[in-house]
Every structure is written in structure tokens, then in C-alpha cells.
Amino acid sequence: MADDEQRAALENGEVDEKELQDEEEDPPYKQVADFGWSDDGPEDARLKTPCGIAVSGKADVFVADFGAAQVKVYNKDGEFQRAISYTSEQFENFYPGDVAISPDDEFIYVIGAGNFDDWDNNAIIKFNYSGEPLKEIVHDKLKGSISIAVNNRGYVNVVDRLKRRLVVFDHDGKYVRAIGGRGCELGKFNTPMYVHFTRREIGRASCRERV
């Protein structure tokens, strides 16, 4: 409640000072769910080393759990739904570092590494919404990539921490272009860490840098 509204409410006797104090003490947010920590929940629901998170239009929450080598899926109330993992001839295990969802909720993109301590050999795994693998995207321009996001046109954007740039692929993993590069001037990056698109934006990325 704004200050003017508070004064008017007090003068009119609509509220008393104690009610206003209680209102001011209420936090600006409320915890609605506890993800991956419940002692009485299934073992698979527990998070070991969560690194990235994405929320679908269906309000499902996808968490890239690097330590478990899985993407774990919860509903909006924090209830565990399923775990997504990946293996192939090239990747005996696949450790996810971040996860992104296409704007139509059709595809899940997970960026990660095939070895626990080797982030210089990365890949993107494309899944359908249920978690069935569709494509393994391996490209030399993914080396050192640590964050992933999909814009409203379905272009997949990853942060290349080694060359300090944003690398763009189409929905099927074809390389499109690179944005930025090492530097402090406008349009360049120093230490880019994360990339994010809002649901309403098509061409603007928020690429967070570590300070």
C-alpha cells in the first residue's frame, strides 16, 4: 500500500497501525515449493549439483543436475515428474550444464560435456518434451560453451566462455553466426556466463557477465 493510501486508510479508520505494521513486515515474495530436497521424496528427485534451470509454458520446471548426469523435471508445486539422461557411442555419460526449452514446448535442448572434468568438449542434445533424444549436436564452435537459451524464433544460443561470444544455431543444430567477442567496448564481452531470452522478445538477449 502506498504512503498516501496508508494515511487515508488510517484517517478513515479502515485500518489501524498494527495492521499496517503487519503488512510492511510481509516479505515481497513467498516460497511456494521446495525442489529436490524432500527427505520423504524419491531418491531420484533429489538434486546433487544443479547448474541450470528452465520453465516451460506448461509450468514444468527442468533442472540440469550436473552431479547426477540428469535433467530432472518437476511440476510447479515441486513434485518430481521424471529424470532425463543421455548416453551414446561418443558419450558414455552426459553431464548437463544448462537446459533450454523451445517457445512451443516441443523441444528440450541440453548443453553439457561427456566427461565430468572436460568442459572443452561440449555438445547439445535435442530431446522431445517427454525426454526422448532426437539429435546429438557436436560442433567445434561449442567448445567451452556453458549456457544455452532459445529465442522466440527457435534459434539456439550458447555462451562461448573461451572466445567470449554468443554462438547461434538453428533449431536443428546448424551453425548460423557468432555475436560479440573478447573486449570491453560495446557489443563485446569480458567474461560472459549466462544467456536468457524473455518470452516476448525475439532478438534481444540478456548475456550476464561475471563481475
Disulfide bonds with the S-S distance in Angstrom:
none
